[in-house]
Each structure stands twice: as structure tokens, then as C-alpha cells.
Amino acid sequence: MKVTILHGNIVSAPELGKLDITENGYLVAEDGIIVGVYETLPEKYAGCEVEDYGDKLVFQTFSDMHLHAPQYAMLGMGMDMPLIDWLNTYTFPTEAHFADTEMARKIYKQLAHELIANGTTRVVMFSSLHRESTLILMEELEKAGVTGYVGKVNMDRNGGENYQETTEESMEETIKWLEQCNFEHIKPIITPRFTPTCTNELMAFLGKLAKEKNLPIQSHLSENTGELAWVAELHPECKQYWETYDIYDLWNDKTVMAHCVWSDERERKAIKDAGVWIAHCGDSNLNLISGYMPVREMLNEGLRVTLGSDIAGGDRLSMFAVTASTIRGSKARRIMDNWQSEFLSVPEGYYLGTSAAAEFFGEKPGFAAGNPLHAIVLTDDKLPAVRELTVQERFERCIYRRQPDAVQVVWSAGRKVYTAE
């Protein structure tokens, strides 16, 4: 049995708005699985090696529940365009280049490294529609130490001249891809890009496939008012956007829907009733002029809200930055709501970026016993202060501000996958 013991100031989020802070404590794992957090090291571990990080901070790692891997190559581009124009002008042409597997390898290796270096160890991620490049993405994430889900994108309409499949090709390539997904920590997820880019035939196939193989699903929902009008035009038989997924068995408690900016009361009830997960991507929604999701209202209604960077609609890959911007966005939303909604606190934002997605990955919130060890060691010794800060103050500052070498060590699924140079 391999015992891992981390010593430092340990901060976790066991529930929304609550922090567990153990100063000068010990986080213990056996064979990569957390046993517990202790103020004093239990006697049974007295002879074990301790990785002593002194006064440094030990955080949970982040989960990025929605991002587009090929769009890593176009971060910060086209930010003056609304969603549909941005997709046609930048996104689809960029993703088309990922037919080139050599280029895909280079870009995806860099993406995987940057995720880990920023303390993101769990992902729910879109690839492109290319089977070979999707497998390369999964391989590079696996090698870097990332865990989670990657989907080969399916789209057989409205992809422009150079970026869509035939329905038959989409089906055949998806089956071949699933047969080749043999990774330990990166698993497949069914990925209809969104309703406007998938025919009814393809959606029905994907729903059946997800059900037969018990696979999770990811897509987009109610991101933009122009998108809503387009979906209504394409599917007059459906009263609301969510029904275009539900009628094809793509709507259940293993489904992650990004955005949900314009989900009204009826759609939100459908989300809650089905146990669908929401990936809130505030940076993207502001950049692409889509609107801003009422996060507090959804949390109050008991919906499963998580966070996503949504690169490259979002312009920041670091989930520290995404968490901070989510908190700021909730303050803007409070003003928009005529001061009727409460903004998110820093502990709440941290929970949404870390523990909120735990159940999706088969875990419990926080550094719970039985969870795989996912942890970041942070240093803040170069940041100025006029007095000694509490651990909670240091935690809050790290969400908003970090020194260049802040992330010292990262564990993912019990493995040490990153050490700062």
C-alpha cells in the first residue's frame, strides 16, 4: 500500500458556501484514495514519509465542465462578434484544420499541459468532428494527468462549406471512435454539437447509442436569443429548446448542458426534473454578447450548476480566473435583478469550480474520504501584505490573484502530475 501525506494549510468546500480549513493539517491518501484530513497525524502513519509544504495552501483541483479543445488555438479572437457570426467566421474554420493530426498533436499537448499547470484535473470537453484528432486529444490529456470526458463532435448540417459530416459518416466515425477509446482516465462522451447542427436522424442515433452504451452526453442549451429563434424555426414540433434533446433520449442525469442563459421557469423545471447538469460559462456569455445566466436563482431552485471556461468563447483557461469572473458576474447580475438576487461569495464560487461537479465524476464534495486525491499546492510568499493574513484571507486572495509560480504541485487521481520548475 502506498501512503501519500500532504502537510500544509488545507482548504476544501464540502458544501455550497462552506469552507473546511485545517491549518497546519494533514491530507492523507492510501493508494491514491483520500482517507481523511487531520489536525494531528494519526499514529498509524507515524513512520510514513510526509510531503511537508509548511505554510503553503493545499486546495482542491478544479473541474472545467465545458471547453472546446480545438478552439484553444483561437483564444481571444473574434470577441466583437455575437455567437452565430463568431461560429461561422472563426470557430468552424479553425476546427476544420484539425483534420491535420500533426498539428492536433502539437496544440493538444500544449493544452493538456496548461490545464494541469493551472490546477484543472477534471474536464468535460469537446473535440472536433475528426476521429483521429479526438483520439490524439484523449491521449495527450491522459499523458498529462487530466481525467474526465472528451467527445468527438457530431454535426451533419449547418457547419458551412468545409466543416460538417454526412449523417452516415458521423454515425460510422462515432462507432469507430468509441471502439478505439481505451484510456484509463479519459472516457468518451456523446457530443451532438447543438441542435441546429444535427439532423433528427443523427440525434436519434446518438440518443440510442448513449442509452445502449450507458454514456454521458454534452451539448449546448439556450445560450443566445438568435439561437433560440433558429431552433424554434428548425423544430416547430417542440415548444422549447430542451425538448429537441429530450425527444431523442439525450436528456437525463448524465447530460451536461452548457450555458442555459435564457432557460425560463419551464425549461429550468425540466432541467431539475431530469437531473441535467448545467455548465455556467459566464466569460463566454459576456464576450459573445449572449446574456448572463441567473446563477443564484438556479441554485435556489436546486439545479446542478457547475462552471466551464468555454474556451474560446471564454478567453481564460485558468479556472481560478473563471471562478473569480463568475463571482464578479453574479454581482453584475444582482444589479440587473434590481438588487433582488444575492451575489456569489468567494467560498460559493470555489465550490462551483471544484466540488459542484463531484457527483458527475462519481465522487463526493470536498476532500471526502473515498475520493481520488485531486489537490493543488499553492504558494503566496511573494505577494505583499502589511500584516499576517488568515488562511481564509490567503485563500480568497489566491482566487483573485496569484504570483507567477503559485501552483507548486498538482495531484490528479492520486498521481503527482505536476511540479513547478
C-alpha positions as CSV (number, residue, x, y, z in Angstrom):
1,M,0.0,0.0,0.0
2,K,1.3,3.5,-1.0
3,V,0.6,6.2,1.5
4,T,0.6,9.9,0.5
5,I,0.6,12.5,3.2
6,L,0.5,16.2,2.4
7,H,1.1,18.7,5.2
8,G,0.0,22.4,4.9
9,N,-3.0,24.6,5.2
10,I,-5.8,22.6,3.8
11,V,-8.9,24.3,2.3
12,S,-11.9,22.4,0.8
13,A,-15.5,23.1,0.0
14,P,-17.8,20.3,1.3
15,E,-21.0,22.2,0.5
16,L,-22.1,25.4,-1.2
17,G,-20.8,28.4,0.8
18,K,-18.9,26.4,3.4
19,L,-15.2,26.1,3.8
20,D,-13.3,23.4,5.7
21,I,-10.0,24.9,6.7
22,T,-7.4,22.8,8.6
23,E,-4.4,24.9,9.4
24,N,-1.1,23.1,9.7
25,G,-3.0,19.9,8.9
26,Y,-2.5,16.6,7.1
27,L,-4.3,15.3,4.0
28,V,-3.8,11.5,3.8
29,A,-4.4,9.1,0.9
30,E,-3.8,5.4,0.6
31,D,-3.1,4.1,-2.9
32,G,-4.3,7.4,-4.3
33,I,-7.6,7.4,-2.4
34,I,-8.3,10.0,0.3
35,V,-8.5,8.6,3.8
36,G,-9.1,11.9,5.6
37,V,-7.9,15.3,6.7
38,Y,-6.4,15.6,10.2
39,E,-5.2,18.3,12.6
40,T,-2.8,15.8,14.0
41,L,-1.3,12.9,12.0
42,P,-2.8,9.6,13.2
43,E,-0.3,7.3,15.0
44,K,-0.7,4.6,12.3
45,Y,1.1,6.9,9.8
46,A,3.9,7.9,12.2
47,G,6.6,6.1,10.2
48,C,5.4,7.3,6.8
49,E,7.0,9.9,4.6
50,V,5.3,13.3,4.8
51,E,5.4,15.8,1.9
52,D,5.8,18.9,4.0
53,Y,4.6,22.1,2.4
54,G,4.9,24.1,5.6
55,D,2.8,27.2,5.4
56,K,1.6,26.7,1.8
57,L,-2.0,26.2,0.9
58,V,-3.5,22.9,-0.2
59,F,-6.6,23.4,-2.4
60,Q,-8.9,21.1,-4.3
61,T,-8.2,21.0,-8.0
62,F,-10.8,22.5,-10.5
63,S,-13.3,20.9,-12.8
64,D,-13.8,22.5,-16.2
65,M,-17.2,21.3,-17.3
66,H,-17.3,22.8,-20.7
67,L,-14.5,23.7,-23.1
68,H,-13.7,23.2,-26.8
69,A,-10.2,21.8,-27.3
70,P,-9.6,22.9,-30.9
71,Q,-10.6,26.4,-30.0
72,Y,-7.5,26.7,-27.8
73,A,-5.8,27.8,-31.0
74,M,-8.1,30.8,-31.4
75,L,-8.3,32.1,-27.8
76,G,-9.0,35.9,-27.8
77,M,-10.1,36.0,-31.4
78,G,-13.4,37.4,-32.8
79,M,-14.6,38.7,-29.4
80,D,-16.6,41.5,-31.0
81,M,-19.0,39.1,-32.7
82,P,-22.2,37.6,-31.5
83,L,-22.4,33.8,-31.2
84,I,-23.6,32.6,-34.6
85,D,-21.4,35.1,-36.6
86,W,-18.4,34.0,-34.4
87,L,-19.1,30.3,-35.1
88,N,-19.2,30.8,-38.8
89,T,-16.3,33.3,-39.1
90,Y,-13.8,31.8,-36.6
91,T,-14.9,28.6,-34.9
92,F,-15.8,26.3,-37.7
93,P,-12.9,27.3,-40.0
94,T,-10.5,26.8,-37.1
95,E,-11.9,23.4,-36.1
96,A,-11.7,22.3,-39.7
97,H,-7.9,22.5,-39.5
98,F,-7.8,19.6,-37.0
99,A,-8.0,17.2,-39.9
100,D,-4.2,17.7,-39.7
101,T,-3.2,15.2,-37.0
102,E,0.4,16.5,-36.6
103,M,-0.9,20.0,-35.8
104,A,-3.5,18.5,-33.5
105,R,-0.8,16.7,-31.5
106,K,1.2,19.9,-31.1
107,I,-1.7,22.0,-29.9
108,Y,-3.4,19.4,-27.7
109,K,-0.1,18.6,-25.9
110,Q,0.2,22.3,-25.0
111,L,-3.4,22.5,-23.9
112,A,-3.1,19.4,-21.7
113,H,0.0,20.8,-20.0
114,E,-1.6,24.2,-19.4
115,L,-4.7,22.7,-17.9
116,I,-2.6,20.7,-15.4
117,A,-0.3,23.7,-14.7
118,N,-3.4,25.7,-13.7
119,G,-4.7,23.1,-11.4
120,T,-7.5,21.8,-13.6
121,T,-7.6,18.0,-13.4
122,R,-11.1,17.1,-14.4
123,V,-12.8,18.1,-17.7
124,V,-15.9,17.7,-19.8
125,M,-14.5,18.6,-23.2
126,F,-15.5,18.9,-26.9
127,S,-13.0,17.9,-29.6
128,S,-13.6,18.5,-33.3
129,L,-15.5,16.2,-35.6
130,H,-12.3,14.4,-36.6
131,R,-11.9,10.9,-35.1
132,E,-8.1,10.6,-35.2
133,S,-7.5,14.1,-33.7
134,T,-10.0,13.3,-31.0
135,L,-8.1,10.2,-30.0
136,I,-4.9,12.3,-30.0
137,L,-6.5,14.8,-27.7
138,M,-7.6,12.0,-25.3
139,E,-4.1,10.5,-25.4
140,E,-2.4,13.9,-24.6
141,L,-4.8,14.6,-21.8
142,E,-4.2,11.1,-20.4
143,K,-0.4,11.5,-20.6
144,A,-0.6,14.9,-18.8
145,G,-2.7,13.6,-16.0
146,V,-6.1,15.1,-16.8
147,T,-9.2,13.0,-16.0
148,G,-12.7,13.2,-17.3
149,Y,-14.6,13.1,-20.6
150,V,-13.9,14.0,-24.2
151,G,-16.4,13.9,-27.1
152,K,-15.9,13.6,-30.8
153,V,-18.2,16.3,-32.1
154,N,-21.2,15.3,-34.3
155,M,-22.6,17.7,-36.8
156,D,-24.2,16.9,-40.2
157,R,-25.8,20.2,-41.1
158,N,-25.2,24.0,-40.9
159,G,-21.5,23.6,-40.5
160,G,-20.6,25.7,-43.5
161,E,-18.9,24.6,-46.7
162,N,-15.9,22.9,-45.1
163,Y,-17.0,21.7,-41.7
164,Q,-19.7,19.1,-41.4
165,E,-20.1,15.4,-42.0
166,T,-22.7,13.4,-43.8
167,T,-25.1,11.7,-41.5
168,E,-23.7,8.3,-42.4
169,E,-20.1,9.4,-41.9
170,S,-20.9,10.9,-38.5
171,M,-22.5,7.7,-37.3
172,E,-19.8,5.4,-38.7
173,E,-16.9,7.6,-37.3
174,T,-18.5,7.8,-33.9
175,I,-18.8,4.0,-33.7
176,K,-15.2,3.6,-34.8
177,W,-14.0,6.2,-32.3
178,L,-15.8,4.5,-29.4
179,E,-14.2,1.2,-30.3
180,Q,-10.8,2.9,-30.1
181,C,-11.4,4.7,-26.7
182,N,-9.2,2.6,-24.5
183,F,-7.9,5.1,-21.9
184,E,-7.8,4.7,-18.2
185,H,-8.6,8.3,-17.1
186,I,-10.2,9.9,-20.2
187,K,-13.6,8.5,-21.2
188,P,-15.9,9.1,-24.1
189,I,-19.0,11.3,-24.0
190,I,-21.7,11.6,-26.7
191,T,-21.5,15.1,-28.3
192,P,-24.1,16.5,-30.6
193,R,-22.7,20.0,-31.1
194,F,-26.1,21.6,-30.7
195,T,-29.5,21.1,-32.2
196,P,-29.0,23.4,-35.2
197,T,-26.0,21.3,-36.5
198,C,-27.6,17.9,-36.1
199,T,-30.4,16.4,-38.1
200,N,-33.2,14.4,-36.5
201,E,-31.7,11.2,-37.8
202,L,-28.3,11.9,-36.3
203,M,-29.8,13.0,-32.9
204,A,-31.9,9.8,-32.8
205,F,-28.8,7.7,-33.5
206,L,-26.8,9.4,-30.8
207,G,-29.6,9.1,-28.2
208,K,-29.9,5.4,-28.9
209,L,-26.1,5.0,-28.8
210,A,-25.8,6.8,-25.4
211,K,-28.6,4.7,-24.0
212,E,-27.2,1.4,-25.3
213,K,-23.7,2.1,-24.1
214,N,-24.7,4.0,-20.9
215,L,-22.6,7.0,-22.0
216,P,-22.9,10.6,-20.7
217,I,-23.9,13.4,-23.1
218,Q,-22.8,17.0,-23.6
219,S,-24.2,19.8,-25.7
220,H,-25.4,23.5,-25.6
221,L,-28.7,24.9,-24.5
222,S,-30.4,28.3,-24.6
223,E,-27.2,30.3,-25.0
224,N,-28.3,33.1,-27.3
225,T,-31.7,34.6,-28.4
226,G,-30.7,34.2,-32.0
227,E,-30.0,30.5,-31.4
228,L,-33.4,30.1,-29.7
229,A,-35.2,31.5,-32.7
230,W,-33.2,29.3,-35.0
231,V,-34.1,26.2,-33.0
232,A,-37.7,27.2,-33.0
233,E,-37.6,27.5,-36.8
234,L,-36.0,24.1,-37.2
235,H,-38.2,22.3,-34.7
236,P,-41.7,23.8,-34.7
237,E,-42.9,20.5,-33.2
238,C,-41.1,21.4,-29.9
239,K,-42.3,24.0,-27.6
240,Q,-38.9,24.7,-26.1
241,Y,-35.2,24.1,-26.9
242,W,-34.7,21.4,-24.3
243,E,-37.3,19.2,-25.9
244,T,-35.2,18.8,-29.0
245,Y,-32.8,16.7,-26.9
246,D,-35.4,15.0,-24.8
247,I,-37.3,13.5,-27.7
248,Y,-34.1,11.7,-28.8
249,D,-33.1,10.3,-25.3
250,L,-30.3,12.9,-24.9
251,W,-31.8,14.4,-21.7
252,N,-31.0,12.7,-18.4
253,D,-28.9,12.9,-15.3
254,K,-25.7,12.1,-17.3
255,T,-26.3,15.1,-19.6
256,V,-24.2,18.3,-19.3
257,M,-25.7,21.4,-21.0
258,A,-23.6,24.5,-21.4
259,H,-25.0,28.0,-20.8
260,C,-28.7,27.9,-20.1
261,V,-28.7,31.7,-20.2
262,W,-32.2,32.0,-21.4
263,S,-33.8,29.0,-19.8
264,D,-37.1,30.1,-18.4
265,E,-39.1,28.7,-15.5
266,R,-40.5,25.8,-17.5
267,E,-37.1,24.8,-19.0
268,R,-35.4,25.1,-15.6
269,K,-38.0,22.7,-14.2
270,A,-37.3,20.3,-17.0
271,I,-33.6,20.5,-16.2
272,K,-34.2,19.9,-12.5
273,D,-36.6,17.0,-13.0
274,A,-34.2,15.2,-15.3
275,G,-31.2,15.9,-13.2
276,V,-29.4,17.6,-16.1
277,W,-26.1,19.3,-15.2
278,I,-25.6,23.0,-16.1
279,A,-22.1,24.3,-17.1
280,H,-22.2,28.0,-16.5
281,C,-19.8,29.9,-18.8
282,G,-20.0,33.5,-17.8
283,D,-16.9,34.8,-19.6
284,S,-18.2,33.3,-22.9
285,N,-21.7,34.6,-22.4
286,L,-20.4,38.2,-21.9
287,N,-17.8,38.0,-24.7
288,L,-20.3,36.8,-27.3
289,I,-23.0,39.2,-26.1
290,S,-25.3,36.3,-25.2
291,G,-26.6,37.5,-21.8
292,Y,-25.8,36.3,-18.3
293,M,-27.3,33.2,-16.5
294,P,-29.2,33.9,-13.2
295,V,-26.9,31.6,-11.2
296,R,-28.4,32.4,-7.8
297,E,-31.9,31.8,-9.0
298,M,-30.9,28.4,-10.4
299,L,-29.0,27.4,-7.2
300,N,-32.1,28.4,-5.1
301,E,-34.2,26.2,-7.3
302,G,-31.9,23.3,-6.6
303,L,-30.3,23.0,-10.1
304,R,-26.9,21.4,-10.6
305,V,-24.8,24.4,-11.5
306,T,-21.1,23.9,-12.4
307,L,-18.5,26.1,-14.2
308,G,-16.8,26.0,-17.6
309,S,-14.2,28.1,-19.2
310,D,-15.8,27.5,-22.6
311,I,-12.6,28.4,-24.5
312,A,-12.6,30.1,-26.9
313,G,-15.9,31.9,-26.3
314,G,-14.4,32.3,-22.9
315,D,-10.9,33.9,-23.1
316,R,-9.3,32.4,-19.9
317,L,-8.4,28.7,-19.4
318,S,-7.4,29.1,-15.7
319,M,-10.4,28.0,-13.6
320,F,-9.0,30.4,-10.8
321,A,-9.8,33.2,-13.3
322,V,-13.1,31.7,-14.3
323,T,-14.2,31.3,-10.6
324,A,-13.3,35.0,-9.9
325,S,-15.1,36.2,-13.0
326,T,-18.2,34.1,-12.1
327,I,-18.3,35.9,-8.7
328,R,-17.9,39.3,-10.4
329,G,-20.6,38.3,-12.9
330,S,-23.0,37.4,-10.1
331,K,-22.6,41.0,-8.7
332,A,-23.5,42.4,-12.1
333,R,-26.5,40.1,-12.2
334,R,-27.6,41.4,-8.8
335,I,-27.6,44.9,-10.2
336,M,-29.5,43.7,-13.3
337,D,-32.0,42.0,-11.0
338,N,-32.8,45.3,-9.2
339,W,-30.8,44.1,-6.2
340,Q,-33.2,41.2,-5.6
341,S,-30.7,38.4,-6.1
342,E,-27.6,37.7,-3.9
343,F,-24.2,37.6,-5.4
344,L,-21.9,34.6,-5.0
345,S,-19.4,34.7,-2.2
346,V,-15.8,33.5,-2.8
347,P,-16.4,30.2,-1.0
348,E,-19.5,29.7,-3.2
349,G,-17.5,30.4,-6.3
350,Y,-14.8,28.0,-5.2
351,Y,-17.4,25.3,-4.6
352,L,-18.9,25.7,-8.1
353,G,-15.4,25.4,-9.6
354,T,-14.4,22.4,-7.6
355,S,-17.0,20.4,-5.6
356,A,-20.2,21.1,-7.5
357,A,-19.3,18.6,-10.2
358,A,-18.1,15.9,-7.8
359,E,-21.1,13.7,-8.2
360,F,-20.8,13.8,-12.0
361,F,-17.4,12.1,-11.6
362,G,-18.7,9.6,-9.1
363,E,-17.2,11.5,-6.1
364,K,-18.3,13.5,-3.0
365,P,-17.8,17.2,-2.4
366,G,-14.6,18.4,-0.8
367,F,-11.6,16.3,0.3
368,A,-14.0,13.5,1.3
369,A,-12.8,10.1,2.3
370,G,-13.1,7.7,-0.6
371,N,-12.4,10.3,-3.3
372,P,-9.3,10.0,-5.5
373,L,-6.7,12.5,-4.5
374,H,-7.0,15.7,-6.6
375,A,-5.1,18.5,-4.9
376,I,-3.1,21.7,-5.7
377,V,-0.3,23.1,-3.5
378,L,-0.1,26.9,-3.8
379,T,2.5,29.4,-2.5
380,D,1.8,33.0,-2.0
381,D,5.0,34.1,-0.3
382,K,5.8,36.8,-2.8
383,L,2.5,38.6,-2.6
384,P,2.7,41.7,-0.4
385,A,0.9,42.2,2.9
386,V,1.0,44.7,5.7
387,R,0.0,42.2,8.3
388,E,-0.2,38.5,8.8
389,L,-3.2,37.2,6.8
390,T,-5.6,34.4,8.0
391,V,-5.7,31.3,5.9
392,Q,-9.1,32.3,4.7
393,E,-7.9,35.7,3.6
394,R,-5.0,34.0,1.7
395,F,-7.4,31.6,0.1
396,E,-9.7,34.4,-1.1
397,R,-6.7,36.3,-2.5
398,C,-5.5,33.3,-4.4
399,I,-8.8,33.0,-6.2
400,Y,-8.3,36.5,-7.5
401,R,-4.5,36.9,-7.6
402,R,-1.6,34.5,-7.8
403,Q,2.1,35.0,-8.2
404,P,3.7,33.5,-11.3
405,D,4.9,30.4,-9.6
406,A,1.8,30.0,-7.3
407,V,0.9,26.4,-8.4
408,Q,3.7,24.3,-6.9
409,V,2.4,20.8,-7.2
410,V,-0.7,19.1,-8.6
411,W,-2.1,15.7,-7.9
412,S,-4.7,14.1,-10.1
413,A,-6.4,10.8,-9.3
414,G,-3.7,10.0,-6.7
415,R,-0.8,10.7,-9.1
416,K,1.6,13.6,-8.7
417,V,1.4,15.0,-12.3
418,Y,3.0,18.5,-12.0
419,T,5.8,20.1,-10.0
420,A,6.9,23.7,-10.6
421,E,10.3,24.1,-12.1
